[in-house]
């Protein structure tokens, strides 16, 4: 006998038992799961006219994703007799039947049930299906389990909200979703709109209408405090699926428009503490711009400052947006490497953030020209309060950002800034300058000025042209000036850092100087002495800069155009020369800066001198003696040069 026929035979016996014992309504196997209670049973056989060729039609009820306990094993087969529980039998005995009927039940069940159990041990549903394909016995396939999936998406436990918020999510099912209900603390507040387009869900779930499985519901007027938000979806089979979230509502809201209350010093201290690499002078200027730009459009500078700090990670710019873009709120940056918009200056970048906030918070026109490229894309007045800047917390599901509790992050940051001291904790530089043009080989005097005159230490560094390493040229000391002599030309960057006693660096400033090659220039060339053969002639030169000039002294005999170096390159600026013959001589001086590596002079000057032969000149003539006839007279003469004069 085939298994299919044997199984039908077993069921006929079971039906006979029902005829003998009226109190037995069905052989039922009950299974309980954690969510729903489902009854799985072999139903009574239908009327004889539904039987085919004497065999019974088998109807197996739905099994919903659970392993059947009690009398079925995990493969949906009847367990062996030693594993069968006695609940069904004992329930019959508890129904108050007369003893004879009970005895009859026990006898029938004792024999028939065991027969059923023994026969079922080797029964395989798969084999029955296979045999059913080639027999005249009809077997109804097990119906698919009714499945429902879905969740609230924008609100997750725990979640801060105001009294008004928006609920969004999706539900999909193997059967039609008939309703989606919304509850607060177990009390129904309405039915959500269901059937919204959700292609992303349609791509994920291949259930009917999953591409239109979205729901939404505007919640209004929830009292302050902790609540349970619950959304329950029901399908056409009556199967339910719920999604819950713990929420805390507070209807005390902060407007984006208005006057800020944070002090400049608090914002400066907060920013420097979170990003000490930024110089105080930069931070001071930045905070001044935040306050002034917010005031231009009537935006609360507390909100503006906290949002910039949140969006830029305290001006560290760790995301796609880079510092040189001056984009302080990720305007136009959509992720995946897209850096967004750029602005020409820090001030204009801050102004763009102000205008974007005003677009959300107000319907008033801008007082300044539009610099925010996305201003007209914003639905005006869609986020009047800071709490509603986050889309997930916005009553109309609008807003600036998708991050959970975005507006509450800004409020928390404002509170942190408010805890900062109202007095500056750090020193800062007011000026850093040099004494003029930086020239190669010449002293450069650097001077730094701080906001306080005592208790400050200074450190000077230089990044020379062509170098990538900062070199300390003046270590920490109380001296605020430094003299430095550049050893090479090109662009140099000088830096001075300051700190209070026992602190890290508070501030620094840099100064760019182009060190140029200084050229010496002749001021004068003097020739002294007798310009005659054999007499020494002295040439003396002077130049600027006097202490950094090298000289080269020449003489040229023009009768032969022969140049003679009297003194090569040195700081010596005077030399003697004695001509040996008459004629014209050219005395020349070449000068160059001592830092010059060139063999070519920076400047020169020449003086021509005519040298003549020596000429004796009578300096005196005297006659002595009696000036009478016969008397002797003596005449004496003197001339110059004495040694070289003939008389």
Secondary structure, 3 states (H helix, E strand, C coil): CCHHHHHHHHHHHHHHHHHHCCCCCCCEEEEECCCCEEEEEECCCCCHHHCECCECCECECCCCCCCCCCCECCCCCECCHHHCCCHHHHHHHCCCCCHHHHHHHHHHHHHHHHHHHHHHHCCCHHHHHHHHCCCCCCECCCCCCCCEEEEECCCCCCEEECCCEEEEEEEEECCCEEEEEEEECCEEEEECEEEECCHHHHHHCCCCCHHHCEEEEEECCCCCEEEEEEEEEEECCCCEEEEEEEEEECCCCCECECCCCCCHHHHHHHHHHHCCCCCHHHHHHHHHHHHHHHHHHCECHHHHHHHHHHHHCCCCCCCCCCHHHCCCCCCCCCECCECCCCCCCHHHHHHHHHHHHHHHHCCCCCCCCCCCCCHHHCCCCCCCEHHHCEHHHCCCCCCCECCCCHHHHHHHHHHHHHCCCCCCCCCCEEEEEECCCCECCCEEEEEEEECCCCCEEEEEEEECCCCCCCEEEEEEECCCEEEEECCCCEEEEEEEEEEECCCCCCEEEEEEEEEECCCCEEEEEEEECCCECCCEEEEEEEEECCCCEEEEEEEEECCCCEEEEEEEEECCCEEEEECCCCEEEEEEEEEEECCCCCCCCCEEEEEEEEEECCCCEEEEEEEECCCCCCCCCEEEEEEECCCCCCC
